[in-house]
Amino acid sequence: MSGPTRVAGLRLVADEEDEARRGRLDLSLAAVVIVGLSRLIEPPGVWFVAIFLLGAMLVGAVRVLGGTAPGRDIGPGVPVASLILPAVAAVAFVGIVRLVPFGLLLVPALLLTGLVVHRCLALEARLLMTAAPPDADQRTTVLVTILVVAFLGFVGVAATAPNGLGALAVGTTSAPPLDGAALLQLVVGDAVIAFLLGYRASALRLTSTRDLILSALTYLAAIAIGAAAIRAMAIPRLLGPALLTLAFYLWDSVHATPPVGRRDGRWWWQVGLLGVLGVVVILWNLLLRGPSPSG
């Protein structure tokens, strides 16, 4: 390759990298704007904003990360797993920003929103730039990022559900129980977060779409059961989301088996255990509610 041709090629690559960086920055700023505007909306309307933002981030990430995928093939060149972290991070702040009172404190909260979303996009872009599977260090980085986003997501869901963070009642050492609708919002929100992030975590070791979905469903079930159990125990404040993040990590450690392991007895034992725990937690919550006033 001649000198001018090489220089032109390097300039083209540099221009593409600059365009990719600008795209990630623009998408992060768009997320900040939507999160900021969502602070003006009260539940249940804020849930629709979260759903809209999730879809917008997924579509936007396809366009932004498509330029960094091998072959620059937008769409098929971007794995679904690579879209999840920035999308979930943005949605998490829809709930987190509700913990911040109106005023100047919203500024650092929105700056943090943009920073986290941008870092997630940058991480996925770096992984897509290499066709080789992630090495041990990259896997660790992705897993740590998943856990951080999981904690933010669980906090965001709890902040959006009525009394989701379980503020202590005056003169008591436990949080008041949630009503049925609020508990359902909390469990479903945490379950969706767990499914998406479980899919991303499973993509570090699995390739089959069927195996990825089945694995993600077990994260969904485990965290949904954990969320209901934590609320039954009336654990207040941020301790609940922290325990759910720990449960996510422990489930990921236990569940990290190769695809063939999903057909053996241990996998069926895990599924059966989740089913039993689910029934126990449901009955636990029903017993805590006690008989209805009309009864």
FIPA-863625 format. One record per residue (C-alpha): residue in three letters; z, y, x; chain; residue number from 1. Coordinates in Angstrom, 1 decimal. Example, Ala and Ser with C-alpha at 12.3 -4.5 7.8 and 13.67 -1.06 7.14 Angstrom:
<recs>
+--------+--------+--------+--------+--------+-----+
! residu !     zz !     yy !     xx ! chaine ! num !
+--------+--------+--------+--------+--------+-----+
!    ALA !    7.8 !   -4.5 !   12.3 !      A !   1 !
!    SER !    7.1 !   -1.1 !   13.7 !      A !   2 !
+--------+--------+--------+--------+--------+-----+
</recs>
This chain:
<recs>
+--------+--------+--------+--------+--------+-----+
! residu !     zz !     yy !     xx ! chaine ! num !
+--------+--------+--------+--------+--------+-----+
!    MET !    0.0 !    0.0 !    0.0 !      A !   1 !
!    SER !   -1.0 !    3.4 !    1.4 !      A !   2 !
!    GLY !    1.4 !    6.2 !    2.0 !      A !   3 !
!    PRO !    0.4 !    8.4 !   -1.0 !      A !   4 !
!    THR !    0.3 !    5.4 !   -3.3 !      A !   5 !
!    ARG !    3.8 !    4.4 !   -2.2 !      A !   6 !
!    VAL !    5.1 !    7.9 !   -2.8 !      A !   7 !
!    ALA !    3.5 !    8.1 !   -6.2 !      A !   8 !
!    GLY !    5.1 !    4.8 !   -7.1 !      A !   9 !
!    LEU !    8.5 !    5.9 !   -5.9 !      A !  10 !
!    ARG !    8.2 !    9.1 !   -7.9 !      A !  11 !
!    LEU !    7.2 !    7.2 !  -11.0 !      A !  12 !
!    VAL !   10.3 !    5.0 !  -10.7 !      A !  13 !
!    ALA !   12.5 !    8.0 !  -10.1 !      A !  14 !
!    ASP !   11.0 !    9.7 !  -13.2 !      A !  15 !
!    GLU !   11.7 !    6.6 !  -15.3 !      A !  16 !
!    GLU !   15.3 !    6.4 !  -14.1 !      A !  17 !
!    ASP !   15.8 !   10.1 !  -14.9 !      A !  18 !
!    GLU !   14.3 !    9.5 !  -18.4 !      A !  19 !
!    ALA !   16.6 !    6.5 !  -18.9 !      A !  20 !
!    ARG !   19.7 !    8.6 !  -17.9 !      A !  21 !
!    ARG !   18.7 !   11.4 !  -20.2 !      A !  22 !
!    GLY !   18.2 !    8.9 !  -23.0 !      A !  23 !
!    ARG !   21.7 !    7.4 !  -22.5 !      A !  24 !
!    LEU !   23.2 !   10.9 !  -22.4 !      A !  25 !
!    ASP !   21.4 !   12.0 !  -25.6 !      A !  26 !
!    LEU !   22.6 !    8.9 !  -27.4 !      A !  27 !
!    SER !   26.1 !    9.5 !  -26.2 !      A !  28 !
!    LEU !   26.0 !   13.1 !  -27.5 !      A !  29 !
!    ALA !   24.6 !   11.9 !  -30.8 !      A !  30 !
!    ALA !   27.6 !    9.6 !  -31.1 !      A !  31 !
!    VAL !   30.0 !   12.4 !  -30.3 !      A !  32 !
!    VAL !   28.4 !   14.6 !  -33.0 !      A !  33 !
!    ILE !   28.7 !   11.9 !  -35.7 !      A !  34 !
!    VAL !   32.3 !   11.0 !  -34.7 !      A !  35 !
!    GLY !   33.2 !   14.7 !  -34.8 !      A !  36 !
!    LEU !   31.7 !   15.2 !  -38.3 !      A !  37 !
!    SER !   33.4 !   12.0 !  -39.5 !      A !  38 !
!    ARG !   36.7 !   13.7 !  -39.0 !      A !  39 !
!    LEU !   35.9 !   15.8 !  -42.1 !      A !  40 !
!    ILE !   35.5 !   12.8 !  -44.3 !      A !  41 !
!    GLU !   38.3 !   10.9 !  -45.9 !      A !  42 !
!    PRO !   38.5 !    7.1 !  -46.7 !      A !  43 !
!    PRO !   36.7 !    5.2 !  -48.1 !      A !  44 !
!    GLY !   33.8 !    7.5 !  -47.3 !      A !  45 !
!    VAL !   34.5 !    7.2 !  -43.6 !      A !  46 !
!    TRP !   33.8 !    3.5 !  -43.7 !      A !  47 !
!    PHE !   30.2 !    4.3 !  -44.7 !      A !  48 !
!    VAL !   30.0 !    6.7 !  -41.8 !      A !  49 !
!    ALA !   31.2 !    3.9 !  -39.5 !      A !  50 !
!    ILE !   28.5 !    1.5 !  -40.8 !      A !  51 !
!    PHE !   25.8 !    4.1 !  -40.5 !      A !  52 !
!    LEU !   26.9 !    4.9 !  -36.9 !      A !  53 !
!    LEU !   27.0 !    1.2 !  -36.0 !      A !  54 !
!    GLY !   23.4 !    0.8 !  -37.2 !      A !  55 !
!    ALA !   22.2 !    4.0 !  -35.6 !      A !  56 !
!    MET !   23.8 !    3.0 !  -32.2 !      A !  57 !
!    LEU !   22.2 !   -0.4 !  -32.3 !      A !  58 !
!    VAL !   18.8 !    1.0 !  -33.0 !      A !  59 !
!    GLY !   19.3 !    3.8 !  -30.5 !      A !  60 !
!    ALA !   20.5 !    1.4 !  -27.8 !      A !  61 !
!    VAL !   17.3 !   -0.6 !  -28.2 !      A !  62 !
!    ARG !   15.2 !    2.5 !  -27.4 !      A !  63 !
!    VAL !   17.4 !    3.7 !  -24.6 !      A !  64 !
!    LEU !   18.0 !    0.4 !  -22.9 !      A !  65 !
!    GLY !   14.5 !   -0.8 !  -23.5 !      A !  66 !
!    GLY !   13.3 !    1.3 !  -20.6 !      A !  67 !
!    THR !   15.7 !   -0.5 !  -18.2 !      A !  68 !
!    ALA !   14.9 !   -4.1 !  -19.3 !      A !  69 !
!    PRO !   12.7 !   -6.2 !  -17.0 !      A !  70 !
!    GLY !    9.0 !   -5.4 !  -17.8 !      A !  71 !
!    ARG !   10.1 !   -2.2 !  -19.7 !      A !  72 !
!    ASP !    9.4 !   -4.2 !  -22.9 !      A !  73 !
!    ILE !   11.2 !   -2.3 !  -25.7 !      A !  74 !
!    GLY !   12.6 !   -4.6 !  -28.3 !      A !  75 !
!    PRO !   12.1 !   -8.2 !  -27.1 !      A !  76 !
!    GLY !   13.2 !   -7.1 !  -23.6 !      A !  77 !
!    VAL !   16.7 !   -6.1 !  -24.8 !      A !  78 !
!    PRO !   19.1 !   -8.9 !  -25.7 !      A !  79 !
!    VAL !   21.2 !   -8.3 !  -28.8 !      A !  80 !
!    ALA !   24.3 !   -8.7 !  -26.7 !      A !  81 !
!    SER !   23.5 !   -5.7 !  -24.6 !      A !  82 !
!    LEU !   23.5 !   -3.4 !  -27.7 !      A !  83 !
!    ILE !   27.0 !   -4.3 !  -28.8 !      A !  84 !
!    LEU !   29.4 !   -2.6 !  -26.4 !      A !  85 !
!    PRO !   28.1 !    1.0 !  -26.9 !      A !  86 !
!    ALA !   27.8 !    0.6 !  -30.6 !      A !  87 !
!    VAL !   31.3 !   -0.8 !  -31.1 !      A !  88 !
!    ALA !   32.8 !    1.8 !  -28.8 !      A !  89 !
!    ALA !   31.2 !    4.6 !  -30.8 !      A !  90 !
!    VAL !   32.5 !    3.2 !  -34.1 !      A !  91 !
!    ALA !   36.0 !    2.7 !  -32.7 !      A !  92 !
!    PHE !   36.3 !    6.5 !  -32.2 !      A !  93 !
!    VAL !   35.5 !    7.1 !  -35.9 !      A !  94 !
!    GLY !   38.9 !    5.8 !  -36.5 !      A !  95 !
!    ILE !   40.6 !    7.0 !  -33.4 !      A !  96 !
!    VAL !   39.6 !   10.6 !  -33.9 !      A !  97 !
!    ARG !   41.6 !   10.5 !  -37.2 !      A !  98 !
!    LEU !   44.8 !   10.2 !  -35.2 !      A !  99 !
!    VAL !   44.0 !   13.7 !  -33.7 !      A ! 100 !
!    PRO !   45.0 !   16.7 !  -35.7 !      A ! 101 !
!    PHE !   42.4 !   19.5 !  -36.3 !      A ! 102 !
!    GLY !   42.3 !   21.9 !  -33.5 !      A ! 103 !
!    LEU !   41.7 !   22.1 !  -29.8 !      A ! 104 !
!    LEU !   43.0 !   18.5 !  -29.3 !      A ! 105 !
!    LEU !   39.8 !   17.3 !  -30.9 !      A ! 106 !
!    VAL !   37.9 !   18.5 !  -27.8 !      A ! 107 !
!    PRO !   39.3 !   16.0 !  -25.3 !      A ! 108 !
!    ALA !   39.1 !   13.2 !  -28.0 !      A ! 109 !
!    LEU !   35.4 !   13.9 !  -28.4 !      A ! 110 !
!    LEU !   34.9 !   14.1 !  -24.6 !      A ! 111 !
!    LEU !   36.5 !   10.7 !  -24.3 !      A ! 112 !
!    THR !   34.2 !    9.4 !  -27.0 !      A ! 113 !
!    GLY !   31.1 !   10.5 !  -25.1 !      A ! 114 !
!    LEU !   32.5 !    9.2 !  -21.8 !      A ! 115 !
!    VAL !   33.3 !    5.7 !  -23.1 !      A ! 116 !
!    VAL !   30.0 !    5.3 !  -24.9 !      A ! 117 !
!    HIS !   28.0 !    6.6 !  -21.9 !      A ! 118 !
!    ARG !   29.8 !    4.2 !  -19.6 !      A ! 119 !
!    CYS !   29.1 !    1.3 !  -21.8 !      A ! 120 !
!    LEU !   25.4 !    2.2 !  -21.9 !      A ! 121 !
!    ALA !   25.3 !    2.6 !  -18.2 !      A ! 122 !
!    LEU !   27.0 !   -0.8 !  -17.6 !      A ! 123 !
!    GLU !   24.5 !   -2.5 !  -19.9 !      A ! 124 !
!    ALA !   21.6 !   -0.7 !  -18.2 !      A ! 125 !
!    ARG !   22.7 !   -1.9 !  -14.8 !      A ! 126 !
!    LEU !   22.9 !   -5.4 !  -16.0 !      A ! 127 !
!    LEU !   19.4 !   -5.2 !  -17.5 !      A ! 128 !
!    MET !   17.9 !   -3.9 !  -14.3 !      A ! 129 !
!    THR !   18.4 !   -7.3 !  -12.6 !      A ! 130 !
!    ALA !   16.7 !  -10.3 !  -14.1 !      A ! 131 !
!    ALA !   19.3 !  -12.6 !  -12.4 !      A ! 132 !
!    PRO !   22.4 !  -13.7 !  -14.5 !      A ! 133 !
!    PRO !   25.5 !  -11.6 !  -13.8 !      A ! 134 !
!    ASP !   27.6 !  -12.7 !  -10.9 !      A ! 135 !
!    ALA !   31.4 !  -13.2 !  -11.0 !      A ! 136 !
!    ASP !   32.2 !   -9.5 !  -10.3 !      A ! 137 !
!    GLN !   29.8 !   -8.3 !  -13.0 !      A ! 138 !
!    ARG !   31.3 !  -10.8 !  -15.5 !      A ! 139 !
!    THR !   34.7 !   -9.5 !  -14.8 !      A ! 140 !
!    THR !   33.6 !   -5.9 !  -15.3 !      A ! 141 !
!    VAL !   32.0 !   -6.8 !  -18.6 !      A ! 142 !
!    LEU !   35.0 !   -8.7 !  -19.8 !      A ! 143 !
!    VAL !   37.4 !   -5.9 !  -18.9 !      A ! 144 !
!    THR !   35.1 !   -3.4 !  -20.7 !      A ! 145 !
!    ILE !   35.0 !   -5.7 !  -23.7 !      A ! 146 !
!    LEU !   38.8 !   -5.8 !  -23.8 !      A ! 147 !
!    VAL !   39.1 !   -2.0 !  -23.6 !      A ! 148 !
!    VAL !   36.6 !   -1.6 !  -26.4 !      A ! 149 !
!    ALA !   38.4 !   -4.2 !  -28.4 !      A ! 150 !
!    PHE !   41.6 !   -2.4 !  -28.1 !      A ! 151 !
!    LEU !   39.9 !    0.9 !  -29.1 !      A ! 152 !
!    GLY !   38.2 !   -0.8 !  -32.0 !      A ! 153 !
!    PHE !   41.4 !   -2.4 !  -33.3 !      A ! 154 !
!    VAL !   43.2 !    1.0 !  -33.1 !      A ! 155 !
!    GLY !   40.3 !    2.6 !  -34.9 !      A ! 156 !
!    VAL !   40.3 !    0.1 !  -37.7 !      A ! 157 !
!    ALA !   44.1 !    0.5 !  -38.1 !      A ! 158 !
!    ALA !   43.8 !    4.3 !  -38.1 !      A ! 159 !
!    THR !   41.2 !    4.2 !  -40.9 !      A ! 160 !
!    ALA !   43.0 !    1.7 !  -43.2 !      A ! 161 !
!    PRO !   45.9 !    3.3 !  -45.3 !      A ! 162 !
!    ASN !   49.1 !    2.8 !  -43.3 !      A ! 163 !
!    GLY !   47.1 !    0.5 !  -41.0 !      A ! 164 !
!    LEU !   49.2 !    1.5 !  -37.9 !      A ! 165 !
!    GLY !   52.4 !    0.7 !  -39.8 !      A ! 166 !
!    ALA !   54.4 !    3.8 !  -39.2 !      A ! 167 !
!    LEU !   58.1 !    3.0 !  -39.5 !      A ! 168 !
!    ALA !   59.8 !    4.0 !  -42.7 !      A ! 169 !
!    VAL !   62.7 !    6.3 !  -42.5 !      A ! 170 !
!    GLY !   65.9 !    4.5 !  -41.8 !      A ! 171 !
!    THR !   64.2 !    1.1 !  -41.1 !      A ! 172 !
!    THR !   63.0 !   -0.8 !  -38.1 !      A ! 173 !
!    SER !   59.9 !   -2.3 !  -39.7 !      A ! 174 !
!    ALA !   56.7 !   -1.0 !  -41.2 !      A ! 175 !
!    PRO !   56.2 !   -1.1 !  -44.9 !      A ! 176 !
!    PRO !   53.9 !   -3.8 !  -46.3 !      A ! 177 !
!    LEU !   50.2 !   -3.0 !  -47.0 !      A ! 178 !
!    ASP !   48.8 !   -3.3 !  -50.5 !      A ! 179 !
!    GLY !   46.0 !   -5.8 !  -51.0 !      A ! 180 !
!    ALA !   43.1 !   -3.4 !  -50.6 !      A ! 181 !
!    ALA !   44.4 !   -1.9 !  -47.3 !      A ! 182 !
!    LEU !   45.2 !   -5.3 !  -45.9 !      A ! 183 !
!    LEU !   41.6 !   -6.5 !  -46.7 !      A ! 184 !
!    GLN !   40.2 !   -3.4 !  -45.0 !      A ! 185 !
!    LEU !   42.3 !   -4.1 !  -41.9 !      A ! 186 !
!    VAL !   41.4 !   -7.8 !  -41.7 !      A ! 187 !
!    VAL !   37.7 !   -7.3 !  -42.4 !      A ! 188 !
!    GLY !   37.4 !   -4.4 !  -39.9 !      A ! 189 !
!    ASP !   39.2 !   -6.3 !  -37.2 !      A ! 190 !
!    ALA !   37.1 !   -9.4 !  -37.9 !      A ! 191 !
!    VAL !   33.8 !   -7.6 !  -37.6 !      A ! 192 !
!    ILE !   35.0 !   -6.0 !  -34.3 !      A ! 193 !
!    ALA !   36.0 !   -9.5 !  -33.0 !      A ! 194 !
!    PHE !   32.7 !  -11.1 !  -34.1 !      A ! 195 !
!    LEU !   30.6 !   -8.5 !  -32.4 !      A ! 196 !
!    LEU !   32.6 !   -8.4 !  -29.2 !      A ! 197 !
!    GLY !   33.0 !  -12.2 !  -29.3 !      A ! 198 !
!    TYR !   29.2 !  -12.4 !  -29.4 !      A ! 199 !
!    ARG !   29.0 !  -10.2 !  -26.3 !      A ! 200 !
!    ALA !   31.7 !  -12.2 !  -24.5 !      A ! 201 !
!    SER !   30.0 !  -15.5 !  -25.3 !      A ! 202 !
!    ALA !   26.7 !  -14.2 !  -24.0 !      A ! 203 !
!    LEU !   28.2 !  -14.3 !  -20.5 !      A ! 204 !
!    ARG !   28.1 !  -18.1 !  -20.6 !      A ! 205 !
!    LEU !   25.8 !  -19.1 !  -23.5 !      A ! 206 !
!    THR !   22.1 !  -18.5 !  -24.2 !      A ! 207 !
!    SER !   21.4 !  -20.3 !  -27.4 !      A ! 208 !
!    THR !   21.5 !  -17.9 !  -30.5 !      A ! 209 !
!    ARG !   23.0 !  -20.7 !  -32.6 !      A ! 210 !
!    ASP !   25.8 !  -21.3 !  -30.0 !      A ! 211 !
!    LEU !   26.4 !  -17.6 !  -29.7 !      A ! 212 !
!    ILE !   26.8 !  -17.1 !  -33.5 !      A ! 213 !
!    LEU !   29.1 !  -20.2 !  -33.8 !      A ! 214 !
!    SER !   31.2 !  -19.0 !  -30.9 !      A ! 215 !
!    ALA !   31.4 !  -15.4 !  -32.3 !      A ! 216 !
!    LEU !   32.5 !  -16.8 !  -35.7 !      A ! 217 !
!    THR !   35.5 !  -18.5 !  -34.0 !      A ! 218 !
!    TYR !   36.5 !  -15.1 !  -32.6 !      A ! 219 !
!    LEU !   36.2 !  -13.6 !  -36.0 !      A ! 220 !
!    ALA !   38.4 !  -16.3 !  -37.6 !      A ! 221 !
!    ALA !   41.0 !  -16.1 !  -34.8 !      A ! 222 !
!    ILE !   41.3 !  -12.3 !  -35.0 !      A ! 223 !
!    ALA !   41.3 !  -12.1 !  -38.8 !      A ! 224 !
!    ILE !   44.2 !  -14.6 !  -38.9 !      A ! 225 !
!    GLY !   46.0 !  -12.7 !  -36.1 !      A ! 226 !
!    ALA !   45.5 !   -9.4 !  -37.9 !      A ! 227 !
!    ALA !   46.9 !  -10.7 !  -41.2 !      A ! 228 !
!    ALA !   49.8 !  -12.4 !  -39.3 !      A ! 229 !
!    ILE !   50.7 !   -9.2 !  -37.4 !      A ! 230 !
!    ARG !   50.8 !   -7.2 !  -40.7 !      A ! 231 !
!    ALA !   52.9 !   -9.9 !  -42.3 !      A ! 232 !
!    MET !   55.4 !   -9.4 !  -39.4 !      A ! 233 !
!    ALA !   55.2 !   -5.6 !  -40.0 !      A ! 234 !
!    ILE !   54.6 !   -4.8 !  -36.3 !      A ! 235 !
!    PRO !   54.3 !   -1.0 !  -36.1 !      A ! 236 !
!    ARG !   52.3 !    1.5 !  -34.1 !      A ! 237 !
!    LEU !   49.9 !    0.5 !  -31.4 !      A ! 238 !
!    LEU !   51.7 !   -2.8 !  -30.7 !      A ! 239 !
!    GLY !   49.6 !   -4.5 !  -33.3 !      A ! 240 !
!    PRO !   46.2 !   -3.6 !  -31.8 !      A ! 241 !
!    ALA !   47.6 !   -4.5 !  -28.3 !      A ! 242 !
!    LEU !   48.6 !   -7.9 !  -29.5 !      A ! 243 !
!    LEU !   45.2 !   -8.4 !  -31.1 !      A ! 244 !
!    THR !   43.5 !   -7.5 !  -27.8 !      A ! 245 !
!    LEU !   45.7 !  -10.1 !  -26.1 !      A ! 246 !
!    ALA !   44.8 !  -12.7 !  -28.7 !      A ! 247 !
!    PHE !   41.1 !  -11.9 !  -28.1 !      A ! 248 !
!    TYR !   41.6 !  -12.4 !  -24.4 !      A ! 249 !
!    LEU !   43.5 !  -15.6 !  -24.8 !      A ! 250 !
!    TRP !   41.0 !  -17.0 !  -27.3 !      A ! 251 !
!    ASP !   38.2 !  -16.1 !  -24.9 !      A ! 252 !
!    SER !   40.0 !  -18.0 !  -22.1 !      A ! 253 !
!    VAL !   40.6 !  -21.1 !  -24.3 !      A ! 254 !
!    HIS !   37.2 !  -21.0 !  -25.9 !      A ! 255 !
!    ALA !   35.2 !  -20.6 !  -22.7 !      A ! 256 !
!    THR !   33.6 !  -24.0 !  -22.7 !      A ! 257 !
!    PRO !   30.0 !  -25.0 !  -22.1 !      A ! 258 !
!    PRO !   27.8 !  -25.6 !  -25.2 !      A ! 259 !
!    VAL !   28.2 !  -29.4 !  -25.0 !      A ! 260 !
!    GLY !   31.9 !  -28.9 !  -25.3 !      A ! 261 !
!    ARG !   31.4 !  -27.6 !  -28.8 !      A ! 262 !
!    ARG !   30.5 !  -31.0 !  -30.0 !      A ! 263 !
!    ASP !   33.5 !  -32.8 !  -28.6 !      A ! 264 !
!    GLY !   36.9 !  -33.3 !  -30.2 !      A ! 265 !
!    ARG !   38.5 !  -30.3 !  -28.7 !      A ! 266 !
!    TRP !   36.1 !  -27.9 !  -30.5 !      A ! 267 !
!    TRP !   36.8 !  -29.5 !  -33.8 !      A ! 268 !
!    TRP !   40.5 !  -29.4 !  -33.1 !      A ! 269 !
!    GLN !   40.2 !  -25.6 !  -32.5 !      A ! 270 !
!    VAL !   38.3 !  -25.2 !  -35.8 !      A ! 271 !
!    GLY !   40.8 !  -27.3 !  -37.7 !      A ! 272 !
!    LEU !   43.7 !  -25.3 !  -36.2 !      A ! 273 !
!    LEU !   42.1 !  -22.0 !  -37.2 !      A ! 274 !
!    GLY !   41.8 !  -23.4 !  -40.8 !      A ! 275 !
!    VAL !   45.5 !  -24.4 !  -41.0 !      A ! 276 !
!    LEU !   46.7 !  -21.1 !  -39.5 !      A ! 277 !
!    GLY !   44.5 !  -19.2 !  -42.0 !      A ! 278 !
!    VAL !   46.1 !  -21.0 !  -44.9 !      A ! 279 !
!    VAL !   49.6 !  -20.4 !  -43.5 !      A ! 280 !
!    VAL !   49.0 !  -16.7 !  -43.0 !      A ! 281 !
!    ILE !   47.6 !  -16.3 !  -46.5 !      A ! 282 !
!    LEU !   50.6 !  -18.0 !  -48.0 !      A ! 283 !
!    TRP !   52.9 !  -15.9 !  -45.8 !      A ! 284 !
!    ASN !   51.4 !  -12.6 !  -47.0 !      A ! 285 !
!    LEU !   51.5 !  -13.8 !  -50.6 !      A ! 286 !
!    LEU !   55.2 !  -14.8 !  -50.3 !      A ! 287 !
!    LEU !   56.0 !  -11.4 !  -48.8 !      A ! 288 !
!    ARG !   54.5 !   -9.6 !  -51.8 !      A ! 289 !
!    GLY !   56.7 !  -11.6 !  -54.1 !      A ! 290 !
!    PRO !   56.1 !  -11.8 !  -57.9 !      A ! 291 !
!    SER !   54.3 !   -9.0 !  -59.6 !      A ! 292 !
!    PRO !   56.3 !   -6.4 !  -61.5 !      A ! 293 !
!    SER !   54.9 !   -7.7 !  -64.8 !      A ! 294 !
!    GLY !   56.2 !  -11.2 !  -63.9 !      A ! 295 !
+--------+--------+--------+--------+--------+-----+
</recs>
